[in-house]
Amino acid sequence: MSALLARLRSALFMAWMAVTVVPFAIAAVLLSIVVRGDPVYWVCITWLRLCIGGARVICGVNYRVSGMEQLPVDRLSAVILLPKHQSTWETFAFPALMPHPLCYVFKRELLYIPFFGWAIGRLDMIHIDRNKRAQAWSRVAEQGRRHMQKGNWVIMFPEGTRTARGSQGVYKSGGTRLAVELGTPVVPIAVSSAKCWPRKSLMLRPGVIDVSIGAPIASVGRQSDELMREVEAWIEQEMRRLDPEAYADAPRAAA
């Protein structure tokens, strides 16, 4: 595919997201006046599915998921998802792919994005002020406990921000700290999204994104830092299996 065609298709996809977010965001905000919870969540998920479908149809970005059977099927069995973070794609895809409602922990600045931010502000999620770390952690712990008591799954990106293809960020232990405090299993997830949608880019490339879901890891009796090292080792080793070309010149992750 020529670079020009890729740019045109990417521009069309961005326009698709911009146009479709408006009616869904308005619907979510208006619905939230009458009812909160699952109905508003699933309105937003419908838009996310349109985005993932749009990326597939318009830009040729497909995906395949392995390990879905690793996830609990009991509606009240809570887990904390800890995925690799390379792209905007997985932030949109995970709620659309997962069988249970997800609760994101995200920076509050996203609430100020027109339409998109207004809609997620009506969802029962955990938005934090990164400049107030002590208060942010208290909010994560308090709200995370409430969500998981309802059977919702909390999702946190351990690296905090998107990393370039073939690179590795600093894995922070906030997710495992919450897991240890609540006795909740963590689920490591590897995702090769930067192959098709690199960070800080509006250009999408055709291809297949692999999502690999690891087995839940028990947190009871563990130390949060040590547990995160296990999560990190699994994800980084799996990333090298999913996308060996990107890691050809990179050192192997510690086992």
C-alpha positions in Angstrom: 0.0 0.0 0.0 1.3 3.4 -0.9 2.0 5.9 1.8 -0.5 8.3 0.3 -3.3 5.7 0.4 -2.4 4.9 4.0 -2.7 8.6 4.9 -6.0 8.9 3.1 -7.4 5.8 4.8 -6.1 7.0 8.2 -7.7 10.4 7.7 -11.0 8.8 6.8 -10.8 6.7 10.0 -10.1 9.7 12.2 -13.1 11.5 10.6 -15.2 8.4 11.2 -14.3 8.5 14.9 -14.9 12.2 15.2 -18.3 12.0 13.5 -19.6 8.9 15.3 -18.5 10.0 18.8 -20.9 13.0 18.8 -24.2 11.1 18.8 -23.0 8.4 21.1 -21.6 10.8 23.6 -24.8 12.9 23.7 -26.8 9.7 24.1 -24.6 8.6 27.0 -24.8 11.9 28.8 -28.6 12.1 28.3 -29.1 8.5 29.4 -27.0 9.1 32.5 -29.5 11.7 33.7 -32.1 9.0 33.9 -30.1 5.9 34.8 -26.5 5.1 35.7 -24.4 2.0 35.4 -24.5 -0.7 32.8 -26.9 1.0 30.2 -24.6 4.0 29.9 -21.5 1.7 29.8 -22.9 -0.4 26.9 -23.8 2.7 24.9 -20.1 3.8 25.1 -19.0 0.2 24.3 -21.1 0.3 21.1 -19.1 3.3 19.9 -15.8 1.6 20.8 -16.9 -1.4 18.7 -17.6 1.0 15.8 -14.1 2.3 16.2 -12.4 -1.1 16.2 -14.6 -2.1 13.3 -13.8 1.1 11.5 -10.1 0.5 11.9 -10.6 -3.0 10.4 -12.8 -2.0 7.4 -11.2 1.4 6.6 -7.5 0.8 7.4 -7.2 -3.0 7.3 -6.3 -3.3 11.0 -7.4 -6.8 12.1 -6.8 -8.6 15.4 -6.7 -12.0 16.9 -7.0 -12.9 20.6 -5.6 -15.9 22.4 -6.1 -16.9 26.0 -9.6 -15.7 26.5 -10.4 -19.0 28.2 -7.9 -17.9 31.0 -10.4 -15.3 32.2 -12.9 -16.2 35.0 -16.5 -16.9 33.8 -18.2 -16.2 37.2 -19.8 -12.8 37.1 -18.5 -11.9 40.5 -15.0 -13.1 40.1 -12.9 -10.0 39.9 -9.5 -9.6 38.4 -7.1 -6.7 37.6 -6.0 -6.6 34.0 -2.4 -5.4 33.4 -1.8 -5.0 29.7 1.2 -3.9 27.6 0.5 -0.3 26.4 1.7 0.6 22.9 -1.2 2.3 21.2 -4.6 4.0 21.4 -6.0 0.8 19.9 -6.0 -1.3 23.1 -7.7 1.4 25.1 -10.6 1.2 22.7 -10.5 -2.6 22.1 -10.3 -4.1 25.6 -13.8 -2.9 26.7 -15.2 -4.1 23.4 -13.5 -7.5 23.7 -13.9 -8.4 27.3 -17.0 -10.3 28.5 -17.2 -8.2 31.8 -17.5 -4.5 32.4 -14.1 -2.8 32.8 -13.2 0.0 35.1 -10.3 2.1 33.8 -7.9 4.0 36.0 -7.1 7.1 33.9 -5.8 10.6 34.3 -8.5 13.2 34.8 -7.3 15.4 31.9 -9.2 13.0 29.6 -12.4 14.3 31.0 -11.8 17.7 29.2 -11.8 16.2 25.7 -15.1 17.3 24.0 -17.7 14.6 23.7 -15.3 11.7 24.4 -14.4 13.1 27.8 -17.9 14.1 28.6 -19.1 10.6 28.0 -16.4 8.8 30.0 -17.1 11.3 32.8 -20.6 9.8 33.1 -19.2 6.3 33.5 -18.3 4.8 36.9 -14.6 4.7 36.5 -11.6 5.9 38.4 -10.1 9.2 37.2 -7.1 10.5 39.2 -5.0 13.6 39.5 -1.4 12.5 38.9 -0.2 15.7 40.6 -1.7 14.5 43.9 -0.2 11.0 44.2 -1.3 10.2 47.8 -4.8 11.2 47.1 -4.8 9.4 43.8 -3.8 6.1 45.4 -6.4 6.5 48.1 -9.0 6.9 45.4 -7.8 4.0 43.4 -7.9 1.7 46.5 -11.3 2.9 47.6 -13.0 2.8 44.2 -11.2 -0.3 43.1 -12.5 -2.2 46.1 -16.0 -1.1 45.3 -15.8 -2.1 41.7 -14.4 -5.5 42.3 -17.0 -6.2 44.9 -19.5 -5.8 42.1 -17.6 -8.2 39.9 -16.2 -5.5 37.6 -12.7 -5.8 36.4 -10.2 -3.0 36.9 -7.7 -2.3 34.1 -4.4 -0.5 34.6 -1.5 0.0 32.2 1.6 -0.8 34.3 3.9 1.2 32.1 1.7 4.2 32.6 2.0 5.6 29.1 2.4 4.2 25.6 5.7 2.8 24.6 7.3 2.5 21.1 7.3 -0.8 19.3 10.1 -3.0 20.5 10.7 -0.9 23.6 9.9 -1.4 27.3 8.7 1.2 29.8 9.1 1.2 33.5 6.6 -1.2 35.1 5.0 0.6 38.1 3.6 -1.5 40.9 0.3 0.4 41.4 -1.8 -2.4 39.9 -0.2 -5.2 41.9 -0.3 -3.1 45.0 -4.0 -2.8 44.6 -4.2 -6.6 43.9 -2.3 -7.5 47.0 -4.3 -5.2 49.2 -7.6 -6.7 48.0 -6.4 -10.3 47.4 -7.4 -10.1 43.8 -5.6 -12.0 41.0 -3.8 -10.1 38.2 -3.9 -11.0 34.5 -0.9 -10.0 32.4 -1.8 -9.2 28.7 0.6 -8.7 25.8 -0.6 -6.7 22.8 1.3 -5.9 19.6 -0.8 -2.9 18.6 2.2 -0.6 17.6 2.6 -2.8 14.5 -0.5 -1.1 13.1 -1.1 2.0 15.2 2.2 3.5 16.6 2.1 5.8 19.6 1.8 9.5 18.9 0.7 8.8 15.3 -2.5 9.3 13.4 -1.3 6.9 10.7 -2.7 3.4 10.8 -1.1 0.5 8.9 -2.8 -2.7 7.7 -1.9 -5.8 9.6 -2.9 -8.1 12.5 -2.7 -7.1 16.1 -2.1 -10.0 18.5 -3.6 -9.9 22.0 -2.3 -12.7 24.3 -4.0 -13.1 27.7 -2.0 -14.8 30.4 -3.2 -17.0 33.2 -4.4 -15.1 36.3 -1.7 -14.8 39.0 -2.7 -15.0 42.6 -1.8 -12.0 44.7 -2.4 -13.5 48.2 0.8 -13.6 50.2 2.8 -11.8 47.6 4.8 -8.5 47.7 3.6 -6.0 45.1 7.0 -5.3 43.6 7.8 -8.9 43.3 4.4 -9.7 41.7 4.9 -6.9 39.2 8.3 -8.3 38.2 6.5 -11.6 37.4 3.9 -9.7 35.4 6.6 -7.8 33.6 8.7 -10.9 32.8 5.6 -12.7 31.3 4.5 -9.7 29.2 7.9 -8.9 27.8 8.8 -12.5 27.0 5.4 -12.8 25.3 5.9 -9.6 23.3 9.1 -11.1 21.8 7.1 -14.1 20.7 4.3 -12.1 19.2 6.5 -9.5 17.5 10.0 -11.0 17.1 10.9 -8.5 14.3 10.5 -5.5 16.6 12.8 -7.1 19.3 15.5 -8.5 16.9 18.1 -6.2 18.3 16.7 -5.8 21.9 18.0 -7.8 24.9 15.8 -10.6 26.1 13.5 -9.9 29.0 14.5 -11.4 32.3 12.8 -14.8 32.9 
